[in-house]
Amino acid sequence: MPILSHDYYWALLGIAIILITLFIQWLFATGSKGALPDAIPGKTPEDIGHESFIYRSNRTFMNSLENISMMLGSSFLAIFSGTHEFWTAVCIWTFACARIVHMLLYYFIATEKNPSPRSYFFGLGLAANLALLTLTVIHLISLA
């Protein structure tokens, strides 16, 4: 086994979980929207809101797309720069778990309340991303 994948096994597994979660969200979003009688590819009906699972599954997927790119960038920067593997994995797994709970809450709780229960897990994922980016920048500065 290559040293990189051995040292960062848990971090890489967490990244795999993040990507699998995104794939599952894509399946739910496209599957529910595509099942509509007059579905138009790439367009969510404008007359639906939080009461509709189609709306919630699409918003969950879009929200993940908005957040995952930054986390993947932070994750790979941390791994490639040699940031401490334990804390890298902790941040990645915190993000992964927070996004899964966020997804489940969005799927099962139809609310426009702000903050909603899912907001706390969005915040936890955001904090994990910020922590990882901060750890990585500190590590990179220490290498100079």
Secondary structure as GFF3:
##gff-version 3
##sequence-region A 1 144
A	DSSP	alpha_helix	3	7	.	.	.	ID=ss1
A	DSSP	alpha_helix	9	34	.	.	.	ID=ss2
A	DSSP	alpha_helix	53	81	.	.	.	ID=ss3
A	DSSP	alpha_helix	85	108	.	.	.	ID=ss4
A	DSSP	alpha_helix	117	143	.	.	.	ID=ss5
###
